[in-house]
């Protein structure tokens, strides 16, 4: 373990982490940003970003991330490849164990590790993610004006995706592996009552067709009258196979927040693993978690909006809250020294 204690470590290098790094570096906090296994986060899977303020012509997700990193480095932020495997947050400084065995010490930690969209496992999804395959209708729905699209899933996330897509697509087909939805009654009713939305029951996505040049051009669907057709096929039972022509596919099966490394700590999470943040004494929202000196930013604490612009905003909040916290620590240390007896007293 290095003898150095950092003022601030930022876990995550997506929009939230980079925004926090810019603010923290400008405040002379000398932040260390741990980039994680996938530097840049979910935004690097988006080919075009049209709703981020200041880019009227749009900008590529990867380019936006690269610009953010350059901006943070310009102000003095340091970057290191690494992922936190475990954290000891009981004392001060906090200790962070990385996947390579290194242990970092820090007075403050901003958790901006994001949330990973759940994937189906269909053939072609890795190649076509961001090229007509998406996990965010709010982000990419406008690219599918007049298209026929699929939404995969049967819960509230899928219904929200499908309803939003009806603003742009000619047809929206919800593909669900069972014959009834898992969504709340109100969301299910809204989707069923929308004339643009159709349902394919007892059906699963098996393969996505297309290329990065053409985008998504179609999909292969499996169906079985008893549901869960992929499982039935693995059992050797006969399933129906159908090729459909679509220009977009949206996964609506939820996200998993990347907070496993906080197991065993006092950082409070909801039932799905998202970080809970505190309000100030006057009831205003903050980026503070339930552990002193630990702050949350971006999708890791946001199961609702999951937008680049909101992630950037909470990143700046976390940095400002961390700065205030570290200033208070410095003040306490100074007062402690001043109050200590000196030789000769």
Short mmCIF file of the C-alpha atoms (twelve columns), coordinates in Angstrom:
data_MODEL
# 
_entry.id   MODEL 
# 
loop_
_atom_site.group_PDB 
_atom_site.id 
_atom_site.type_symbol 
_atom_site.label_atom_id 
_atom_site.label_alt_id 
_atom_site.label_comp_id 
_atom_site.label_asym_id 
_atom_site.label_seq_id 
_atom_site.Cartn_x 
_atom_site.Cartn_y 
_atom_site.Cartn_z 
_atom_site.pdbx_PDB_model_num 
ATOM 1   C CA . UNK A 1   0.000   0.000   0.000   1 
ATOM 2   C CA . UNK A 2   1.327   3.388   -0.984  1 
ATOM 3   C CA . UNK A 3   2.047   5.801   1.851   1 
ATOM 4   C CA . UNK A 4   0.246   8.575   -0.004  1 
ATOM 5   C CA . UNK A 5   -3.231  9.574   1.080   1 
ATOM 6   C CA . UNK A 6   -5.283  11.210  -1.640  1 
ATOM 7   C CA . UNK A 7   -7.659  14.028  -0.896  1 
ATOM 8   C CA . UNK A 8   -10.189 12.647  -3.366  1 
ATOM 9   C CA . UNK A 9   -10.612 9.489   -5.422  1 
ATOM 10  C CA . UNK A 10  -13.319 9.365   -8.099  1 
ATOM 11  C CA . UNK A 11  -14.441 5.861   -9.052  1 
ATOM 12  C CA . UNK A 12  -15.687 5.910   -12.633 1 
ATOM 13  C CA . UNK A 13  -14.801 7.773   -15.812 1 
ATOM 14  C CA . UNK A 14  -18.183 8.285   -17.455 1 
ATOM 15  C CA . UNK A 15  -19.851 11.676  -17.730 1 
ATOM 16  C CA . UNK A 16  -20.546 11.843  -13.982 1 
ATOM 17  C CA . UNK A 17  -16.990 10.961  -13.006 1 
ATOM 18  C CA . UNK A 18  -15.461 13.338  -15.543 1 
ATOM 19  C CA . UNK A 19  -17.714 16.206  -14.496 1 
ATOM 20  C CA . UNK A 20  -16.719 15.592  -10.880 1 
ATOM 21  C CA . UNK A 21  -13.068 15.489  -11.925 1 
ATOM 22  C CA . UNK A 22  -13.290 18.853  -13.708 1 
ATOM 23  C CA . UNK A 23  -14.869 20.553  -10.713 1 
ATOM 24  C CA . UNK A 24  -12.574 18.882  -8.195  1 
ATOM 25  C CA . UNK A 25  -9.418  19.637  -10.186 1 
ATOM 26  C CA . UNK A 26  -10.384 23.298  -10.559 1 
ATOM 27  C CA . UNK A 27  -10.754 23.377  -6.768  1 
ATOM 28  C CA . UNK A 28  -7.138  22.124  -6.412  1 
ATOM 29  C CA . UNK A 29  -8.241  18.820  -4.864  1 
ATOM 30  C CA . UNK A 30  -5.823  16.870  -7.097  1 
ATOM 31  C CA . UNK A 31  -8.388  14.123  -7.776  1 
ATOM 32  C CA . UNK A 32  -7.409  10.626  -8.834  1 
ATOM 33  C CA . UNK A 33  -9.908  9.109   -11.300 1 
ATOM 34  C CA . UNK A 34  -10.137 5.322   -11.474 1 
ATOM 35  C CA . UNK A 35  -11.245 4.569   -15.023 1 
ATOM 36  C CA . UNK A 36  -12.653 1.084   -14.393 1 
ATOM 37  C CA . UNK A 37  -12.832 -1.868  -16.765 1 
ATOM 38  C CA . UNK A 38  -14.718 0.149   -19.401 1 
ATOM 39  C CA . UNK A 39  -13.319 3.708   -19.485 1 
ATOM 40  C CA . UNK A 40  -16.003 6.189   -20.431 1 
ATOM 41  C CA . UNK A 41  -18.953 4.093   -19.301 1 
ATOM 42  C CA . UNK A 42  -22.241 3.575   -21.131 1 
ATOM 43  C CA . UNK A 43  -21.918 6.690   -23.277 1 
ATOM 44  C CA . UNK A 44  -19.117 5.118   -25.303 1 
ATOM 45  C CA . UNK A 45  -21.767 2.726   -26.708 1 
ATOM 46  C CA . UNK A 46  -23.743 5.644   -28.166 1 
ATOM 47  C CA . UNK A 47  -22.729 6.695   -31.657 1 
ATOM 48  C CA . UNK A 48  -24.537 10.054  -31.655 1 
ATOM 49  C CA . UNK A 49  -25.564 12.277  -28.756 1 
ATOM 50  C CA . UNK A 50  -28.005 14.988  -29.849 1 
ATOM 51  C CA . UNK A 51  -29.450 16.118  -26.500 1 
ATOM 52  C CA . UNK A 52  -26.329 17.243  -24.628 1 
ATOM 53  C CA . UNK A 53  -26.338 21.001  -24.126 1 
ATOM 54  C CA . UNK A 54  -23.866 22.922  -26.278 1 
ATOM 55  C CA . UNK A 55  -23.690 20.544  -29.249 1 
ATOM 56  C CA . UNK A 56  -26.498 21.567  -31.630 1 
ATOM 57  C CA . UNK A 57  -25.092 19.356  -34.377 1 
ATOM 58  C CA . UNK A 58  -24.711 16.408  -32.030 1 
ATOM 59  C CA . UNK A 59  -21.526 14.688  -30.903 1 
ATOM 60  C CA . UNK A 60  -20.324 11.108  -30.746 1 
ATOM 61  C CA . UNK A 61  -20.458 9.504   -27.332 1 
ATOM 62  C CA . UNK A 62  -16.781 8.544   -27.435 1 
ATOM 63  C CA . UNK A 63  -15.756 12.039  -28.527 1 
ATOM 64  C CA . UNK A 64  -17.738 13.618  -25.699 1 
ATOM 65  C CA . UNK A 65  -15.972 11.361  -23.196 1 
ATOM 66  C CA . UNK A 66  -12.540 12.086  -24.692 1 
ATOM 67  C CA . UNK A 67  -13.155 15.815  -24.538 1 
ATOM 68  C CA . UNK A 68  -14.264 15.516  -20.934 1 
ATOM 69  C CA . UNK A 69  -11.119 13.613  -19.999 1 
ATOM 70  C CA . UNK A 70  -8.903  16.173  -21.721 1 
ATOM 71  C CA . UNK A 71  -10.696 18.966  -19.889 1 
ATOM 72  C CA . UNK A 72  -10.226 17.252  -16.523 1 
ATOM 73  C CA . UNK A 73  -6.537  16.578  -17.227 1 
ATOM 74  C CA . UNK A 74  -6.059  20.191  -18.264 1 
ATOM 75  C CA . UNK A 75  -7.054  21.276  -14.757 1 
ATOM 76  C CA . UNK A 76  -4.854  18.682  -13.051 1 
ATOM 77  C CA . UNK A 77  -6.913  15.521  -12.622 1 
ATOM 78  C CA . UNK A 78  -4.952  12.272  -12.695 1 
ATOM 79  C CA . UNK A 79  -6.237  9.060   -14.266 1 
ATOM 80  C CA . UNK A 80  -5.421  5.468   -13.410 1 
ATOM 81  C CA . UNK A 81  -6.689  2.201   -14.846 1 
ATOM 82  C CA . UNK A 82  -8.262  0.243   -12.057 1 
ATOM 83  C CA . UNK A 83  -11.432 -1.113  -10.524 1 
ATOM 84  C CA . UNK A 84  -12.316 -1.160  -6.844  1 
ATOM 85  C CA . UNK A 85  -12.879 -4.686  -5.566  1 
ATOM 86  C CA . UNK A 86  -13.573 -3.860  -1.928  1 
ATOM 87  C CA . UNK A 87  -13.688 -0.818  0.325   1 
ATOM 88  C CA . UNK A 88  -13.009 -0.234  4.015   1 
ATOM 89  C CA . UNK A 89  -14.915 2.923   4.886   1 
ATOM 90  C CA . UNK A 90  -15.048 2.536   8.663   1 
ATOM 91  C CA . UNK A 91  -12.085 4.768   9.419   1 
ATOM 92  C CA . UNK A 92  -10.395 7.795   7.953   1 
ATOM 93  C CA . UNK A 93  -8.743  7.755   5.516   1 
ATOM 94  C CA . UNK A 94  -10.866 5.292   3.568   1 
ATOM 95  C CA . UNK A 95  -9.052  2.305   2.062   1 
ATOM 96  C CA . UNK A 96  -9.858  1.025   -1.422  1 
ATOM 97  C CA . UNK A 97  -8.616  -2.348  -2.623  1 
ATOM 98  C CA . UNK A 98  -8.150  -2.472  -6.399  1 
ATOM 99  C CA . UNK A 99  -8.472  -5.489  -8.660  1 
ATOM 100 C CA . UNK A 100 -4.669  -5.597  -9.083  1 
ATOM 101 C CA . UNK A 101 -4.158  -5.856  -5.307  1 
ATOM 102 C CA . UNK A 102 -3.128  -2.239  -4.803  1 
ATOM 103 C CA . UNK A 103 -4.680  -0.401  -1.866  1 
ATOM 104 C CA . UNK A 104 -5.415  3.303   -2.113  1 
ATOM 105 C CA . UNK A 105 -6.104  5.624   0.796   1 
ATOM 106 C CA . UNK A 106 -8.315  8.652   0.407   1 
ATOM 107 C CA . UNK A 107 -10.029 11.222  2.588   1 
ATOM 108 C CA . UNK A 108 -13.046 11.410  0.274   1 
ATOM 109 C CA . UNK A 109 -14.570 9.141   -2.361  1 
ATOM 110 C CA . UNK A 110 -16.986 9.924   -5.176  1 
ATOM 111 C CA . UNK A 111 -18.755 6.817   -6.478  1 
ATOM 112 C CA . UNK A 112 -19.573 7.343   -10.151 1 
ATOM 113 C CA . UNK A 113 -19.420 3.721   -11.279 1 
ATOM 114 C CA . UNK A 114 -22.706 3.864   -13.180 1 
ATOM 115 C CA . UNK A 115 -25.266 1.173   -13.896 1 
ATOM 116 C CA . UNK A 116 -24.874 -1.509  -16.547 1 
ATOM 117 C CA . UNK A 117 -27.791 -2.242  -18.846 1 
ATOM 118 C CA . UNK A 118 -28.810 -5.873  -18.874 1 
ATOM 119 C CA . UNK A 119 -28.313 -7.547  -22.235 1 
ATOM 120 C CA . UNK A 120 -30.306 -10.405 -23.718 1 
ATOM 121 C CA . UNK A 121 -27.421 -12.475 -25.063 1 
ATOM 122 C CA . UNK A 122 -28.705 -12.510 -28.650 1 
ATOM 123 C CA . UNK A 123 -26.322 -13.155 -31.510 1 
ATOM 124 C CA . UNK A 124 -25.060 -9.886  -32.990 1 
ATOM 125 C CA . UNK A 125 -25.773 -7.655  -29.996 1 
ATOM 126 C CA . UNK A 126 -22.138 -6.819  -29.239 1 
ATOM 127 C CA . UNK A 127 -21.474 -5.718  -32.824 1 
ATOM 128 C CA . UNK A 128 -24.691 -3.717  -33.176 1 
ATOM 129 C CA . UNK A 129 -24.963 -2.036  -29.790 1 
ATOM 130 C CA . UNK A 130 -25.093 1.649   -30.665 1 
ATOM 131 C CA . UNK A 131 -25.850 0.910   -34.322 1 
ATOM 132 C CA . UNK A 132 -29.613 0.479   -34.097 1 
ATOM 133 C CA . UNK A 133 -29.531 -1.561  -30.907 1 
ATOM 134 C CA . UNK A 134 -29.967 0.563   -27.808 1 
ATOM 135 C CA . UNK A 135 -30.704 0.388   -24.091 1 
ATOM 136 C CA . UNK A 136 -32.139 3.921   -23.917 1 
ATOM 137 C CA . UNK A 137 -35.178 5.089   -25.900 1 
ATOM 138 C CA . UNK A 138 -34.875 8.613   -24.502 1 
ATOM 139 C CA . UNK A 139 -31.341 8.778   -25.867 1 
ATOM 140 C CA . UNK A 140 -31.863 7.167   -29.263 1 
ATOM 141 C CA . UNK A 141 -35.587 7.105   -30.030 1 
ATOM 142 C CA . UNK A 142 -35.478 10.197  -32.233 1 
ATOM 143 C CA . UNK A 143 -33.181 8.371   -34.661 1 
ATOM 144 C CA . UNK A 144 -36.048 6.013   -35.513 1 
ATOM 145 C CA . UNK A 145 -38.674 8.329   -36.927 1 
ATOM 146 C CA . UNK A 146 -40.948 6.311   -39.208 1 
ATOM 147 C CA . UNK A 147 -39.227 3.016   -38.362 1 
ATOM 148 C CA . UNK A 148 -40.528 -0.313  -37.157 1 
ATOM 149 C CA . UNK A 149 -38.839 -1.185  -33.869 1 
ATOM 150 C CA . UNK A 150 -38.801 -3.907  -31.222 1 
ATOM 151 C CA . UNK A 151 -38.728 -3.487  -27.462 1 
ATOM 152 C CA . UNK A 152 -37.466 -6.470  -25.484 1 
ATOM 153 C CA . UNK A 153 -38.920 -7.006  -22.025 1 
ATOM 154 C CA . UNK A 154 -42.114 -7.132  -20.030 1 
ATOM 155 C CA . UNK A 155 -41.589 -4.893  -17.012 1 
ATOM 156 C CA . UNK A 156 -42.037 -1.199  -16.341 1 
ATOM 157 C CA . UNK A 157 -38.742 -0.369  -18.066 1 
ATOM 158 C CA . UNK A 158 -39.938 -1.998  -21.292 1 
ATOM 159 C CA . UNK A 159 -43.323 -0.268  -21.147 1 
ATOM 160 C CA . UNK A 160 -41.651 3.109   -20.610 1 
ATOM 161 C CA . UNK A 161 -39.369 2.480   -23.583 1 
ATOM 162 C CA . UNK A 162 -42.255 1.382   -25.794 1 
ATOM 163 C CA . UNK A 163 -44.494 4.321   -24.898 1 
ATOM 164 C CA . UNK A 164 -41.710 6.818   -25.522 1 
ATOM 165 C CA . UNK A 165 -40.890 5.260   -28.892 1 
ATOM 166 C CA . UNK A 166 -44.457 5.743   -30.132 1 
ATOM 167 C CA . UNK A 167 -43.596 9.439   -30.518 1 
ATOM 168 C CA . UNK A 168 -41.274 8.540   -33.386 1 
ATOM 169 C CA . UNK A 169 -41.695 4.992   -34.719 1 
ATOM 170 C CA . UNK A 170 -44.406 3.797   -37.083 1 
ATOM 171 C CA . UNK A 171 -44.787 0.597   -35.096 1 
ATOM 172 C CA . UNK A 172 -43.481 -0.637  -31.760 1 
ATOM 173 C CA . UNK A 173 -43.590 -4.353  -30.993 1 
ATOM 174 C CA . UNK A 174 -42.981 -5.519  -27.440 1 
ATOM 175 C CA . UNK A 175 -41.328 -8.939  -27.373 1 
ATOM 176 C CA . UNK A 176 -41.867 -10.820 -24.106 1 
ATOM 177 C CA . UNK A 177 -40.969 -14.381 -23.244 1 
ATOM 178 C CA . UNK A 178 -44.154 -14.992 -21.256 1 
ATOM 179 C CA . UNK A 179 -47.856 -14.442 -21.943 1 
ATOM 180 C CA . UNK A 180 -48.347 -11.746 -19.322 1 
ATOM 181 C CA . UNK A 181 -46.469 -8.602  -18.393 1 
ATOM 182 C CA . UNK A 182 -44.467 -8.072  -15.211 1 
ATOM 183 C CA . UNK A 183 -45.112 -4.330  -15.429 1 
ATOM 184 C CA . UNK A 184 -47.282 -2.465  -12.954 1 
ATOM 185 C CA . UNK A 185 -50.955 -2.416  -13.875 1 
ATOM 186 C CA . UNK A 186 -50.989 1.264   -14.790 1 
ATOM 187 C CA . UNK A 187 -47.981 0.962   -17.096 1 
ATOM 188 C CA . UNK A 188 -49.306 -2.228  -18.692 1 
ATOM 189 C CA . UNK A 189 -52.673 -0.594  -19.351 1 
ATOM 190 C CA . UNK A 190 -51.079 2.435   -20.951 1 
ATOM 191 C CA . UNK A 191 -49.080 0.236   -23.304 1 
ATOM 192 C CA . UNK A 192 -52.029 -2.002  -24.207 1 
ATOM 193 C CA . UNK A 193 -54.225 0.993   -24.945 1 
ATOM 194 C CA . UNK A 194 -51.696 2.593   -27.281 1 
ATOM 195 C CA . UNK A 195 -52.578 1.734   -30.886 1 
ATOM 196 C CA . UNK A 196 -48.973 1.940   -32.052 1 
ATOM 197 C CA . UNK A 197 -47.842 -0.826  -29.678 1 
ATOM 198 C CA . UNK A 198 -48.264 -4.501  -30.493 1 
ATOM 199 C CA . UNK A 199 -47.225 -7.510  -28.405 1 
ATOM 200 C CA . UNK A 200 -45.458 -10.739 -29.282 1 
ATOM 201 C CA . UNK A 201 -46.149 -13.102 -26.411 1 
ATOM 202 C CA . UNK A 202 -44.083 -16.175 -25.479 1 
ATOM 203 C CA . UNK A 203 -41.346 -14.887 -27.754 1 
ATOM 204 C CA . UNK A 204 -37.651 -14.142 -27.363 1 
ATOM 205 C CA . UNK A 205 -34.979 -12.406 -29.431 1 
ATOM 206 C CA . UNK A 206 -32.443 -14.909 -30.765 1 
ATOM 207 C CA . UNK A 207 -30.402 -12.941 -33.319 1 
ATOM 208 C CA . UNK A 208 -29.996 -9.373  -34.532 1 
ATOM 209 C CA . UNK A 209 -29.271 -8.808  -38.220 1 
ATOM 210 C CA . UNK A 210 -27.361 -5.935  -39.789 1 
ATOM 211 C CA . UNK A 211 -23.930 -4.368  -39.650 1 
ATOM 212 C CA . UNK A 212 -22.265 -1.257  -38.336 1 
ATOM 213 C CA . UNK A 213 -22.500 0.183   -41.862 1 
ATOM 214 C CA . UNK A 214 -26.200 -0.518  -42.389 1 
ATOM 215 C CA . UNK A 215 -27.383 -0.555  -38.799 1 
ATOM 216 C CA . UNK A 216 -30.006 -3.021  -37.600 1 
ATOM 217 C CA . UNK A 217 -31.986 -4.511  -40.487 1 
ATOM 218 C CA . UNK A 218 -33.920 -7.288  -38.802 1 
ATOM 219 C CA . UNK A 219 -34.203 -9.866  -36.062 1 
ATOM 220 C CA . UNK A 220 -34.795 -13.569 -35.590 1 
ATOM 221 C CA . UNK A 221 -37.464 -14.376 -33.010 1 
ATOM 222 C CA . UNK A 222 -38.179 -17.682 -31.279 1 
ATOM 223 C CA . UNK A 223 -41.613 -18.512 -29.903 1 
ATOM 224 C CA . UNK A 224 -43.318 -21.346 -28.061 1 
ATOM 225 C CA . UNK A 225 -46.934 -21.472 -26.841 1 
ATOM 226 C CA . UNK A 226 -45.787 -22.229 -23.292 1 
ATOM 227 C CA . UNK A 227 -43.317 -19.344 -23.175 1 
ATOM 228 C CA . UNK A 228 -39.554 -19.209 -22.535 1 
ATOM 229 C CA . UNK A 229 -38.766 -20.530 -26.041 1 
ATOM 230 C CA . UNK A 230 -34.964 -20.404 -25.637 1 
ATOM 231 C CA . UNK A 231 -35.241 -22.707 -22.666 1 
ATOM 232 C CA . UNK A 232 -37.599 -24.975 -24.575 1 
ATOM 233 C CA . UNK A 233 -35.183 -25.149 -27.518 1 
ATOM 234 C CA . UNK A 234 -32.331 -26.107 -25.178 1 
ATOM 235 C CA . UNK A 235 -34.523 -28.973 -23.957 1 
ATOM 236 C CA . UNK A 236 -34.852 -30.203 -27.532 1 
ATOM 237 C CA . UNK A 237 -38.471 -29.121 -27.899 1 
ATOM 238 C CA . UNK A 238 -39.691 -27.642 -31.149 1 
ATOM 239 C CA . UNK A 239 -39.969 -23.855 -31.319 1 
ATOM 240 C CA . UNK A 240 -41.117 -21.535 -34.077 1 
ATOM 241 C CA . UNK A 241 -38.495 -19.344 -35.754 1 
ATOM 242 C CA . UNK A 242 -39.377 -16.124 -37.563 1 
ATOM 243 C CA . UNK A 243 -37.331 -13.410 -39.252 1 
ATOM 244 C CA . UNK A 244 -38.776 -9.876  -38.978 1 
ATOM 245 C CA . UNK A 245 -37.643 -6.664  -40.634 1 
ATOM 246 C CA . UNK A 246 -37.001 -3.848  -38.149 1 
ATOM 247 C CA . UNK A 247 -34.668 -0.870  -38.034 1 
ATOM 248 C CA . UNK A 248 -34.268 -0.585  -34.294 1 
ATOM 249 C CA . UNK A 249 -34.210 -2.783  -31.206 1 
ATOM 250 C CA . UNK A 250 -34.395 -1.505  -27.644 1 
ATOM 251 C CA . UNK A 251 -33.545 -3.541  -24.567 1 
ATOM 252 C CA . UNK A 252 -35.918 -2.746  -21.724 1 
ATOM 253 C CA . UNK A 253 -34.909 -5.345  -19.153 1 
ATOM 254 C CA . UNK A 254 -33.437 -2.993  -16.603 1 
ATOM 255 C CA . UNK A 255 -30.051 -1.942  -15.304 1 
ATOM 256 C CA . UNK A 256 -27.734 -3.195  -12.584 1 
ATOM 257 C CA . UNK A 257 -25.905 -0.508  -10.566 1 
ATOM 258 C CA . UNK A 258 -22.193 -1.182  -10.221 1 
ATOM 259 C CA . UNK A 259 -22.067 -1.081  -6.435  1 
ATOM 260 C CA . UNK A 260 -20.977 -4.589  -5.474  1 
ATOM 261 C CA . UNK A 261 -17.665 -3.319  -4.097  1 
ATOM 262 C CA . UNK A 262 -19.610 -1.515  -1.364  1 
ATOM 263 C CA . UNK A 263 -20.882 -4.769  0.159   1 
ATOM 264 C CA . UNK A 264 -20.120 -4.806  3.858   1 
ATOM 265 C CA . UNK A 265 -19.815 -1.038  4.131   1 
ATOM 266 C CA . UNK A 266 -22.274 1.348   5.706   1 
ATOM 267 C CA . UNK A 267 -23.259 2.897   2.381   1 
ATOM 268 C CA . UNK A 268 -27.018 2.513   2.130   1 
ATOM 269 C CA . UNK A 269 -28.534 1.161   -1.094  1 
ATOM 270 C CA . UNK A 270 -32.066 0.460   -2.227  1 
ATOM 271 C CA . UNK A 271 -33.396 -3.009  -3.011  1 
ATOM 272 C CA . UNK A 272 -31.914 -2.883  -6.521  1 
ATOM 273 C CA . UNK A 273 -28.489 -1.702  -5.358  1 
ATOM 274 C CA . UNK A 274 -28.720 1.997   -6.223  1 
ATOM 275 C CA . UNK A 275 -27.024 4.339   -3.756  1 
ATOM 276 C CA . UNK A 276 -29.237 6.422   -1.504  1 
ATOM 277 C CA . UNK A 277 -28.229 10.048  -1.020  1 
ATOM 278 C CA . UNK A 278 -29.069 12.371  1.839   1 
ATOM 279 C CA . UNK A 279 -30.846 15.682  2.024   1 
ATOM 280 C CA . UNK A 280 -29.373 18.638  3.853   1 
ATOM 281 C CA . UNK A 281 -30.787 19.910  7.137   1 
ATOM 282 C CA . UNK A 282 -33.040 22.286  5.198   1 
ATOM 283 C CA . UNK A 283 -34.348 19.488  2.985   1 
ATOM 284 C CA . UNK A 284 -32.279 20.143  -0.133  1 
ATOM 285 C CA . UNK A 285 -30.788 17.221  -2.107  1 
ATOM 286 C CA . UNK A 286 -27.069 16.493  -1.808  1 
ATOM 287 C CA . UNK A 287 -24.632 13.936  -3.193  1 
ATOM 288 C CA . UNK A 288 -23.784 12.676  0.299   1 
ATOM 289 C CA . UNK A 289 -24.286 9.000   1.069   1 
ATOM 290 C CA . UNK A 290 -24.871 7.499   4.501   1 
ATOM 291 C CA . UNK A 291 -21.108 7.243   5.072   1 
ATOM 292 C CA . UNK A 292 -19.239 10.435  5.860   1 
ATOM 293 C CA . UNK A 293 -16.840 11.369  3.084   1 
ATOM 294 C CA . UNK A 294 -18.482 9.170   0.458   1 
ATOM 295 C CA . UNK A 295 -20.526 10.808  -2.312  1 
ATOM 296 C CA . UNK A 296 -22.594 9.488   -5.231  1 
ATOM 297 C CA . UNK A 297 -22.831 10.783  -8.800  1 
ATOM 298 C CA . UNK A 298 -24.586 9.690   -11.967 1 
ATOM 299 C CA . UNK A 299 -26.527 6.553   -12.787 1 
ATOM 300 C CA . UNK A 300 -25.221 4.698   -9.737  1 
ATOM 301 C CA . UNK A 301 -27.763 6.709   -7.725  1 
ATOM 302 C CA . UNK A 302 -30.314 7.376   -10.482 1 
ATOM 303 C CA . UNK A 303 -32.654 4.569   -11.564 1 
ATOM 304 C CA . UNK A 304 -35.051 7.051   -13.182 1 
ATOM 305 C CA . UNK A 305 -33.458 9.577   -15.560 1 
ATOM 306 C CA . UNK A 306 -30.181 7.927   -16.658 1 
ATOM 307 C CA . UNK A 307 -29.229 10.794  -18.975 1 
ATOM 308 C CA . UNK A 308 -25.768 12.145  -19.728 1 
ATOM 309 C CA . UNK A 309 -26.802 15.668  -18.805 1 
ATOM 310 C CA . UNK A 310 -28.218 14.645  -15.405 1 
ATOM 311 C CA . UNK A 311 -25.137 12.525  -14.725 1 
ATOM 312 C CA . UNK A 312 -22.921 15.526  -15.442 1 
ATOM 313 C CA . UNK A 313 -24.998 17.650  -13.091 1 
ATOM 314 C CA . UNK A 314 -24.761 15.211  -10.193 1 
ATOM 315 C CA . UNK A 315 -21.030 14.864  -10.872 1 
ATOM 316 C CA . UNK A 316 -20.568 18.577  -10.253 1 
ATOM 317 C CA . UNK A 317 -22.758 18.327  -7.126  1 
ATOM 318 C CA . UNK A 318 -20.630 15.506  -5.756  1 
ATOM 319 C CA . UNK A 319 -17.407 17.451  -6.337  1 
ATOM 320 C CA . UNK A 320 -18.787 20.564  -4.660  1 
ATOM 321 C CA . UNK A 321 -20.020 18.539  -1.688  1 
ATOM 322 C CA . UNK A 322 -16.651 16.759  -1.453  1 
ATOM 323 C CA . UNK A 323 -14.824 20.091  -1.557  1 
ATOM 324 C CA . UNK A 324 -16.937 21.413  1.313   1 
ATOM 325 C CA . UNK A 325 -16.327 18.217  3.289   1 
ATOM 326 C CA . UNK A 326 -12.552 18.345  2.765   1 
ATOM 327 C CA . UNK A 327 -12.447 22.029  3.706   1 
ATOM 328 C CA . UNK A 328 -14.207 21.144  6.964   1 
ATOM 329 C CA . UNK A 329 -11.625 18.417  7.624   1 
ATOM 330 C CA . UNK A 330 -8.808  20.912  7.098   1 
ATOM 331 C CA . UNK A 331 -10.476 23.367  9.458   1 
ATOM 332 C CA . UNK A 332 -10.864 20.678  12.118  1 
ATOM 333 C CA . UNK A 333 -7.220  19.663  11.745  1 
ATOM 334 C CA . UNK A 334 -6.046  23.272  12.042  1 
ATOM 335 C CA . UNK A 335 -8.145  23.871  15.138  1 
ATOM 336 C CA . UNK A 336 -6.852  20.652  16.680  1 
ATOM 337 C CA . UNK A 337 -3.239  21.729  16.156  1 
ATOM 338 C CA . UNK A 338 -3.900  25.177  17.543  1 
ATOM 339 C CA . UNK A 339 -5.577  23.690  20.606  1 
ATOM 340 C CA . UNK A 340 -2.741  21.229  21.315  1 
ATOM 341 C CA . UNK A 341 -0.287  22.172  24.085  1 
ATOM 342 C CA . UNK A 342 3.203   23.093  22.892  1 
ATOM 343 C CA . UNK A 343 6.531   22.361  24.553  1 
ATOM 344 C CA . UNK A 344 7.115   24.655  27.466  1 
ATOM 345 C CA . UNK A 345 3.446   25.106  28.320  1 
# 
